[in-house]
Amino acid sequence: MHPQQTSDTRPAPKQRVVILNDSSVARGGATGLALLSARLLREQGRDVTFISGDGGNGGELAALGVELIALGGKLLLEEDRLRALRNGIYNTGLRDRVASYIASQDTDETVYHLHGWSRILSPAIFDALTPVATRTFIHAHDFFLACPNGSYFDFRRKQICTRQPLSAGCLATNCDKRSYPQKLWRVLRQGAVRRALDLNAGWAGILILHEGMSAGLSRAGIPKHLMTTVRNPAHPFSQHRIKAEKNSRFCFIGRTGTGKGLAALCEAAQMAGVPLRVIGDDSDQPELRNKYPQVEFTGWVDQAKIRDYLQDVRALVMPSLFSEPFGLVAAEASLSGLPVVISQTALLATEVAEHGLGFAIDPLNLSNFADVLSQVAELPEEDVHRISERGFSGATSLSQTPATWISQLNGLYRGALRSETEADQHRNQTEPSLRPQMADPHL
């Protein structure tokens, strides 16, 4: 007789992706990408949990088969002022709820992916995720991991900031678009980020949108070996090529905050005598409607209907004053057949010019800005047609397709799980594994 053999018949835990984001309702790029990843992962049959800082999205995620855990928080701008000041720096309550979920639901086959955190979740989310850091990816959609105002831009002087984050020069500079007290609050929050984001915790990776982001993050001490470039996915606004060569109107799409350069664009368009359409919520700068009555302001437009506003457009203009980490609208417009006029500070600007997809401008030099708009308006039809066809073909795309994007993310997830398994095997051969203990930071 052979000795009786026993085996563990329990099923292996199923792989799960836990996506964390401030909001479950798309208000910007980070949330849109977080929701897109949830949908694409579910289409592949993956188990997905979405932890949002807000109160939920009315069942949209549930309809996809995504487990939604809505923490019930509010955007800082919608909170009571004192509560917002406190929770924005470190939200202990939301940290504890996320930590409790991880303690009760985590498995060795679970990967965590953090997108937006600065509007509700706060730096406390890093403490909650530290025990599972080796299976956690942090998506840097901006520079809030490094810079107090998230953009390395001095809004007062309207210039790119080259200061060391939290240095004496940084602390003494009023660069905030609202006030110096607001800047000091942002400094306190940045200090909380540095305390909570333990760079020695073995994070699976920090995902950046463009190779050019690495310099800004490195300036704050984030090591380059943690960074992996994951270009954003882009859908064309229009499935049919927009015949830009037949059109004369210029167009702006997106948020209209101070750093987006809309005021400069309106002035340059007026100087050049070219028609301009602004697509997006302009509540940040309502005075522009009165100052530039010749500009068409559409207000907010549903993503699916933007194409209807582009059929008579010659070029998209993205005049951001700060270093846009990516600039999704530029990629979407180019894939639709629109030439792109892009700020030279945007990280995509060099590629736009070198690949023949458009033109770079200095949005703070209004004379230069207006001259470029005039030149694009007067380009021969065949030249505009070539730029349009080149962008529409996707041969020199600025972005990834959704399919290649989710494939890259899946590859990173598999790599993190594989590394965790190998690390566990090594620890089992040496000493018991210890998980980091979490403590409140001293604010």
Buried (B, 14 or more C-beta within 10 A) or exposed (E): EEEEEEEEEEEEEEBBBBBBBBBBBBBBBBBBBBBBBBBBBBEEEBBBBBBBBBBBBEEBBEEBBBBBBBBBBBBBEEBEEEEBBBBBBBBBEBBBBBBEBBEEEBEEBBBBBBBBBBBBBBBBBBBBBBBBBBBBBBBBBBBBBBBBBBBBBBBEEBBEBEBEBBEEEBEEBBBBBEEEEBBBBBBBBBBBBBBBBBEEBBBBBBBBBBEBBBEBBEBBEBEEEBBBEBBBBBBBBBEEBBBBBEBEBBBBBBBBBBBBBBBBBBBBBBBBEBBBBBBBBBEBBEEBEEEBEEBBBBEEBEEEEBBEBBBBBBBBBBBBBBBBBBBBBBBBBBBBBBBBBBBBBBBBBEBBBEBBBBBBBBBBBBEBBBBBBBEBBEBEEEEBBBBBBBBBEBEBBBBBBBEEBBBBBBEBBEBBBEBBEEEEEEEEEEEEEEEEEBEEBEE
